[in-house]
Amino acid sequence: MKSDLKVFVKNRPRVMAALKAGNIDYVDGTSWSFSDKFFAFLLSIGFFKYSEDTYPSPRQRKNIPLWILIGLMFQLKLSRSNSFYKLPGILKSGAVLTRTNFNIGRIDGGFNRKNKTPRALGEIVNQDTIRKYYKDTDAGELTRWYNRDIAKFFSSKRAVRKEGIFILDGSILTLPDNQNYENAQYLPLDADKNYIDTEKSPPYGVKPTLCYKMVNLLHISRKADYFIFCANKVLGGKSHDKPVGEELVDEYVKNVGKDRIKLLIMDRAFLSASMISRFKTEYGIDTLIPLKKNMDAASDAKGLLRLEAAPWKKVDEATCCYMAKKISSYEGVSVELNVILVRSTQKNGKVRLWSLATTRNYRDPVRAVLDYRLRWQIEERYRQIKSGWFDKGFNSTSFNLIVAHILFTLLVYSLIQIYLNISSLSHLANRTMESLMAEESVGVNTVIMYAGGYYTVLDTNEALYQVVELEGKAREKFREWIRKFLGKKPRMPDDP
């Protein structure tokens, strides 16, 4: 099949010769931006090529190159949008050109030469084409692609750090009260969108809310400056966390090996004696998880505390801890279990006593408490992601589309983390997308010139010099071209 893409090749001598003859096809000004650097990074690590080979495409005929469809979805996420109508396109940046030495533009008529109306600059694919593509991508197959193929890609790029700290956690995604949302379920939530067990608590102020549940396996650095979503599953809101989380860990180990997850931090929703034991014996994974107050293991640790003279160790001004080793009263656990009692003084002066269980043989219980505090970081990831993307709502009730928006958001977020780490910009890892775009948008201004299928990128001052040096017919032709060009460009309104 003949390609309907026009590939512009970088060739400075040819463009300069065309400029001196007044035969420039197009001129555009741009500057380095966060998106430019990020896309250049994705091209450099071969991400789009890898996606071409692994993505579960719903189309047998690939009239549009898959990497373009994925790239456009990435651009949508970088723009913090779930609406394809707002898709700005990825082909307007000269900064990417200076890194990759190629550019792509559309031929009139689009990929199939069937378009009846011309498209805007950079609009090589109609937004409805992209929307239908992702709506037709099966949510289950897309989830397997993320949890299997993307996990393998991250592993091949050594994105998982040797300390191997992972967090398993679930989160609720609330929806408008529209029963057309596929696979969504109602849950009793309070005003802060927290689940309330109405059988144990009075249902005052509780409202049945339509929602999904999102369970994630997050890789995190001990310094809390690096975050990668390695596996995910989206289900109805009533789904139980434990079996889903256990499945995610099993799949991840199967896909990338036993040596990646060394410490798994979880909350009480994943508490399971058999899972803790199996992860330790089969995979060598240590777990760190809070116990329920009425559990025998926690009670035994408190009992041992009475036998010690001064067992407490200081974590910070408000927190201290004590570790009881080799507690065997947690029924169903077939491995050695250590219990850390934590005593914290709250702002109102009340003292809270709670406990952590772990299969790791910590030398110092303070380290265990500090490790567990890393779990709070996933709440910050959720806050950033929800405020940046999900709280804007979904423009479709299709489960396939919603899963696509969620998974590509997590994928873009994770790849940005890898990019910041490789670029020695890990100090920006905790920034929101909005602040990242502002932080990284300052760059070197450039001018792109196109002529006869070729392009070159010039510094702004050099481009001005080349233009003012034109003489005779070339100067007149370029002046006429500029006049027409400026007539087509939108003008900034005058200041009031």
C-alpha positions as a printed Julia matrix, in Angstrom:
496×3 Matrix{Float64}:
   0.0     0.0    0.0
   1.35    3.4   -0.93
   1.92    5.59   2.1
  -0.21    8.67   2.46
   2.39   10.27   4.71
   4.83   12.81   3.44
   8.2    12.53   5.16
  10.21   15.74   5.31
  13.96   15.15   5.35
  16.4    17.43   7.12
  18.63   19.11   4.52
  20.01   22.55   5.31
  21.85   23.22   1.98
  18.72   22.5   -0.11
  16.48   24.7    2.03
  19.02   27.53   2.05
  19.3    27.31  -1.73
  15.49   27.43  -2.02
  15.38   30.42   0.34
  17.87   32.37  -1.78
  15.65   31.69  -4.78
  12.53   32.76  -2.84
  11.01   29.26  -3.06
  10.15   28.55   0.58
   6.99   26.48   1.12
   6.43   27.21   4.79
   8.04   28.9    7.8
   7.12   28.3   11.42
   8.5    29.54  14.7
   8.7    27.38  17.81
  10.62   26.81  21.02
  11.72   23.84  23.07
   8.92   22.64  25.3
   8.31   19.83  27.76
   6.26   17.92  25.17
   9.02   18.25  22.58
  11.69   16.86  24.88
   9.41   14.1   26.08
   8.48   12.9   22.57
  12.12   13.01  21.5
  12.92   10.85  24.53
  10.2     8.31  23.61
  11.59    8.07  20.09
  15.12    7.64  21.4
  14.22    4.66  23.63
  12.2     2.97  20.86
   8.86    3.16  22.66
   6.73    3.75  19.55
   8.41    0.92  17.65
   7.81   -1.4   20.61
   4.15   -0.35  20.74
   3.73   -1.08  17.03
   4.8    -4.67  17.67
   2.76   -5.33  20.82
  -0.37   -3.15  20.95
  -3.7    -5.11  20.62
  -4.97   -3.22  17.57
  -8.7    -3.65  16.85
  -8.05   -3.13  13.13
  -6.79   -5.79  10.72
  -5.81   -3.14   8.17
  -3.48   -0.5    9.56
  -4.28    2.4    7.27
  -2.9     4.76   9.9
   0.47    3.91  11.5
  -0.14    2.79  15.06
   2.63    4.92  16.49
   0.81    8.02  15.26
  -2.41    6.97  17.0
  -0.53    6.28  20.22
   1.43    9.51  19.87
  -1.77   11.5   19.48
  -3.25    9.86  22.59
  -0.06   10.8   24.45
  -0.39   14.38  23.27
  -3.97   14.39  24.53
  -2.77   13.29  27.97
   0.04   15.83  28.0
  -2.67   18.42  27.42
  -4.51   16.99  30.46
  -7.65   16.22  28.49
 -10.0    13.28  27.99
 -11.73   14.9   25.02
 -10.56   14.02  21.53
 -12.17   17.22  20.28
  -9.34   19.13  21.99
  -6.57   17.11  20.42
  -3.91   19.61  19.34
  -1.8    17.22  17.27
   1.9    16.4   17.66
   3.31   17.65  14.37
   3.66   21.37  15.04
   6.96   21.34  16.87
  10.33   22.07  15.37
  12.04   21.15  18.6
  11.29   17.47  18.04
  12.79   17.82  14.57
  16.14   18.95  15.94
  16.32   15.76  18.02
  14.97   13.21  15.54
  15.89   14.7   12.16
  12.57   13.9   10.52
   9.05   15.2   10.39
   5.75   13.96   9.01
   3.03   15.91   7.28
  -0.2    14.82   5.66
  -0.87   14.61   1.96
  -4.15   16.23   0.91
  -6.93   13.68   1.25
  -5.55   12.05   4.39
  -4.28    8.51   4.72
  -6.93    7.08   2.36
  -7.23   10.16   0.12
 -10.96   10.2    0.92
 -11.27   13.46   2.83
 -13.55   15.98   1.14
 -12.44   18.99   3.18
  -8.93   20.21   4.0
  -7.57   19.71   7.52
  -5.94   22.17   9.84
  -2.19   22.33  10.29
  -0.99   19.23  12.16
  -4.38   17.5   11.92
  -3.24   14.36  10.14
  -5.99   12.19  11.68
  -9.61   13.13  12.29
 -10.46   13.16  15.98
 -13.42   10.83  15.44
 -11.12    8.26  13.83
  -8.97    8.2   16.95
 -11.95    8.05  19.29
 -13.44    5.07  17.44
 -10.07    3.31  17.39
  -9.73    3.36  21.16
 -13.42    2.66  21.7
 -12.99   -0.52  19.64
  -9.89   -1.6   21.58
 -11.09   -4.23  24.06
 -10.55   -3.1   27.67
  -9.36   -6.55  28.76
  -6.8    -6.81  25.95
  -5.59   -3.27  26.61
  -5.18   -4.07  30.31
  -3.16   -7.21  29.44
  -1.0    -5.13  27.08
  -0.23   -2.68  29.89
   0.34   -5.31  32.58
   2.38   -7.63  30.36
   4.05   -5.8   27.49
   4.51   -2.38  29.09
   5.79   -4.06  32.26
   8.35   -5.93  30.15
   9.33   -2.7   28.39
   9.9    -0.93  31.72
  11.94   -3.89  32.92
  14.06   -3.98  29.74
  14.91   -0.3   30.23
  15.93   -0.97  33.84
  13.19    1.33  35.07
  12.75   -0.72  38.26
  15.29    0.21  40.91
  17.28   -2.42  42.79
  15.67   -1.61  46.14
  12.47   -3.08  44.66
   9.85   -1.22  46.7
   6.27   -1.56  45.43
   2.9    -0.39  46.73
  -0.36   -2.27  46.15
  -3.38   -0.04  46.55
  -6.94    0.54  45.41
  -8.75    3.78  44.68
 -12.32    4.74  43.83
 -13.16    6.76  40.71
 -16.54    8.44  41.15
 -18.83    9.1   38.19
 -21.89   11.24  37.41
 -25.17    9.53  38.25
 -25.64    8.07  34.77
 -26.45    4.37  34.65
 -25.17    4.18  31.05
 -21.59    3.94  32.36
 -20.66    0.38  31.46
 -19.58   -1.94  34.33
 -19.93    0.85  36.93
 -21.5     0.06  40.34
 -23.0     2.03  43.24
 -21.13    2.27  46.55
 -22.06    4.06  49.8
 -19.59    6.96  50.02
 -19.32    9.89  52.42
 -18.78   13.53  51.47
 -15.02   12.9   51.08
 -15.69   10.0   48.66
 -14.62    7.38  51.21
 -16.37    4.0   51.37
 -18.62    3.5   54.38
 -19.68    0.05  55.54
 -23.33    0.8   56.36
 -23.65   -2.48  58.28
 -21.06   -1.3   60.82
 -21.66    2.48  60.74
 -24.87    4.54  60.7
 -25.71    5.57  57.13
 -25.95    9.28  58.0
 -24.49   11.52  55.3
 -23.81    8.48  53.11
 -24.85    8.6   49.47
 -24.94    5.74  46.94
 -22.42    6.87  44.34
 -21.73    5.39  40.92
 -18.06    4.52  40.6
 -15.26    2.31  39.37
 -12.47    0.78  41.43
  -8.88    1.1   40.24
  -6.27   -1.24  41.73
  -2.63   -0.35  41.08
   0.84   -1.81  41.55
   3.13    1.19  41.95
   6.93    1.09  42.0
   8.44    3.79  44.2
  11.93    4.87  45.24
  12.81    5.04  48.92
  13.5     8.77  48.46
   9.96    9.19  47.09
  11.23   10.9   43.95
  10.35    8.22  41.39
   6.97    6.61  40.67
   5.99    4.05  38.01
   2.61    2.38  37.63
   3.62   -1.17  36.69
   0.18   -2.83  36.65
  -3.45   -1.77  36.85
  -6.98   -3.08  36.68
 -10.26   -1.15  36.5
 -13.45   -2.83  37.7
 -16.87   -2.06  39.13
 -16.84   -0.17  42.42
 -17.95   -3.17  44.51
 -14.97   -5.32  43.49
 -12.79   -6.59  46.35
  -9.2    -5.34  46.43
  -7.42   -8.5   47.63
  -8.04  -10.97  44.76
  -7.38   -8.26  42.17
  -4.16   -7.17  43.87
  -2.96  -10.74  44.23
  -3.6   -11.32  40.51
  -1.65   -8.18  39.57
   1.4    -9.3   41.58
   1.24  -12.84  40.16
   1.06  -11.5   36.59
   3.89   -9.05  37.17
   6.22  -11.71  38.56
   5.3   -14.03  35.69
   6.08  -11.34  33.11
   9.28   -9.78  34.47
  10.71  -12.26  36.97
  10.9   -12.91  40.72
  13.7   -10.5   41.51
  11.93   -7.2   40.84
   9.55   -6.89  43.82
  11.52   -7.09  47.06
   9.18   -5.25  49.44
   5.42   -4.98  48.91
   3.61   -2.34  51.0
  -0.17   -2.72  51.31
  -3.13   -1.48  53.33
  -5.61   -3.56  55.34
  -7.83   -4.23  52.31
  -5.19   -6.72  51.09
  -4.67   -8.46  54.45
  -4.45  -12.21  53.78
  -2.4   -14.83  55.65
  -2.21  -17.14  52.66
  -1.12  -14.37  50.28
   1.57  -13.11  52.67
   2.93  -16.63  53.05
   2.81  -17.47  49.34
   4.47  -14.26  48.21
   7.35  -14.92  50.62
   7.84  -18.64  49.85
   7.23  -18.59  46.07
   8.59  -15.18  45.05
  10.82  -14.05  47.93
   8.63  -10.95  48.35
   8.53   -9.39  51.81
   5.26   -7.72  52.76
   4.55   -4.78  55.06
   0.92   -4.32  56.07
  -1.09   -2.95  59.03
  -2.98   -5.39  61.23
  -6.52   -5.04  62.5
  -6.86   -4.06  66.16
  -8.58   -7.25  67.23
  -6.08   -9.66  65.67
  -4.21  -12.12  67.89
  -0.83  -11.17  66.4
  -1.27   -7.56  67.45
  -2.41   -8.62  70.92
   0.6   -10.89  71.36
   2.96   -8.06  70.43
   1.35   -5.88  73.09
   1.79   -8.69  75.59
   5.51   -9.0   74.85
   5.82   -5.26  75.26
   5.02   -5.63  78.98
   8.05   -7.87  79.43
  10.49   -5.26  78.08
  12.05   -2.48  80.15
  12.39    0.3   77.56
  11.53   -1.09  74.13
  10.26    2.01  72.36
  12.33    3.67  69.62
  11.75    7.22  68.48
  10.61    7.76  64.86
   9.92   11.49  65.15
   8.64   13.94  67.77
   5.12   12.47  67.66
   5.84    8.8   66.91
   7.69    5.88  68.48
   7.68    2.14  67.78
   8.55   -1.3   69.15
   9.15   -4.58  67.28
   8.16   -8.04  68.48
   9.86  -10.75  66.4
   8.66  -14.15  65.26
   5.01  -13.8   66.19
   3.26  -17.08  65.39
  -0.33  -16.31  66.38
  -1.48  -15.03  62.97
  -3.48  -18.04  61.87
  -2.66  -19.24  58.36
   0.77  -17.59  58.1
   3.42  -20.25  57.44
   6.42  -17.89  57.51
   8.09  -15.9   60.27
   6.2   -12.71  61.02
   7.44   -9.64  62.87
   4.99   -7.15  64.4
   5.83   -3.47  64.9
   3.72   -1.56  67.42
   3.44    2.14  66.57
   2.4     4.78  69.09
   1.62    8.2   67.69
   0.43   11.35  69.46
  -2.14   13.25  67.42
  -2.56   17.03  67.32
  -5.49   16.87  69.74
  -3.29   15.09  72.28
  -4.86   11.67  71.88
  -2.53    8.69  71.64
  -3.11    6.15  68.88
  -1.68    2.64  69.07
  -1.59    0.54  65.91
   0.51   -2.27  64.47
   2.35   -3.34  61.32
   3.13   -6.9   60.27
   6.09   -7.76  58.05
   7.99  -10.79  56.83
  11.15   -8.66  56.49
  13.67   -9.0   59.29
  14.22   -5.31  59.99
  17.19   -4.55  62.24
  15.49   -1.32  63.29
  11.68   -0.99  63.55
  11.99    2.71  62.74
  12.96    1.74  59.18
   9.75   -0.31  58.9
   7.6     2.65  59.98
   9.37    4.95  57.52
   8.9     2.39  54.74
   5.19    2.14  55.47
   4.89    5.91  55.26
   5.87    5.58  51.61
   2.35    4.22  51.06
   1.04    7.72  51.64
   2.82    8.7   48.43
   0.34    6.78  46.32
  -2.41    9.02  47.67
  -0.46   11.99  46.34
  -0.13   10.24  42.94
  -3.91    9.72  42.93
  -4.47   13.36  43.85
  -2.26   14.56  41.0
  -3.76   12.18  38.45
  -7.37   12.73  39.47
  -7.07   16.51  39.64
  -5.16   16.62  36.36
  -7.21   14.14  34.33
 -10.02   12.16  35.95
 -11.83   14.94  37.81
 -12.47   16.55  34.45
 -14.84   13.67  33.75
 -15.08   11.17  30.92
 -16.76   12.18  27.69
 -18.03    8.68  27.0
 -19.84    5.96  28.95
 -17.98    3.25  27.0
 -15.91    1.05  29.34
 -13.34    0.49  26.58
 -12.77    4.22  26.17
 -12.66    4.9   29.91
 -10.07    2.14  30.47
  -8.03    3.54  27.54
  -8.06    7.02  29.1
  -7.06    5.65  32.51
  -4.27    3.36  31.29
  -2.76    5.91  28.92
  -2.8     8.49  31.7
  -0.88    6.11  33.98
   1.46    5.21  31.12
   2.26    8.82  30.26
   2.75    9.63  33.95
   5.15    6.69  34.36
   7.15    7.45  31.2
   7.49   11.06  32.33
   8.94    9.77  35.61
  11.5     7.7   33.69
  12.32   10.69  31.48
  12.85   12.98  34.48
  15.04   10.36  36.15
  17.23    9.77  33.08
  17.46   13.5   32.45
  18.63   14.09  36.06
  15.45   16.01  36.74
  14.17   13.8   39.55
  13.61   16.91  41.67
  10.62   17.58  39.39
   9.06   14.14  39.95
   6.54   15.43  42.48
   5.35   18.29  40.28
   1.88   18.24  38.75
   1.56   18.1   34.97
   0.58   21.78  34.9
   3.67   22.89  36.79
   5.91   20.59  34.74
   4.69   22.15  31.52
   5.42   25.6   32.91
   8.79   24.6   34.36
  10.08   23.0   31.16
   8.47   25.27  28.57
  11.29   27.79  28.55
  13.74   26.95  25.8
  15.69   28.14  22.79
  13.53   29.77  20.12
  13.91   28.27  16.67
  12.54   28.73  13.18
  11.69   25.86  10.83
  11.81   26.37   7.06
  10.27   23.88   4.62
  11.04   23.7    0.9
  10.34   20.95  -1.63
  10.04   18.13   0.9
  13.03   19.26   2.95
  13.39   21.28   6.13
  15.99   22.9    8.31
  15.88   24.36  11.81
  17.55   27.72  12.42
  18.2    29.92  15.4
  15.82   32.9   15.28
  18.61   35.44  14.82
  20.22   33.38  12.06
  16.87   33.05  10.26
  16.38   36.83  10.36
  19.88   37.34   9.0
  19.27   34.93   6.11
  16.01   36.69   5.21
  17.37   40.26   5.27
  20.26   39.14   3.04
  17.84   38.21   0.23
  18.07   40.35  -2.91
  16.21   40.98  -6.17
  13.47   38.54  -7.28
  14.1    36.25  -4.31
  13.4    39.13  -1.91
  10.21   40.08  -3.76
   8.96   36.46  -3.85
   9.65   35.95  -0.16
   7.98   39.29   0.68
   4.85   38.19  -1.23
   4.91   34.82   0.5
   5.21   36.48   3.91
   2.3    38.81   3.12
   0.03   35.87   2.29
   1.32   33.87   5.24
   0.6    36.65   7.74
  -2.86   37.12   6.27
  -3.72   33.53   7.17
  -2.31   33.57  10.71
  -4.6    34.53  13.62
  -3.72   37.89  15.14
  -3.44   38.73  18.8
  -6.12   41.27  19.87
  -4.94   44.77  20.7
  -4.61   45.61  24.38
  -7.68   47.43  25.7
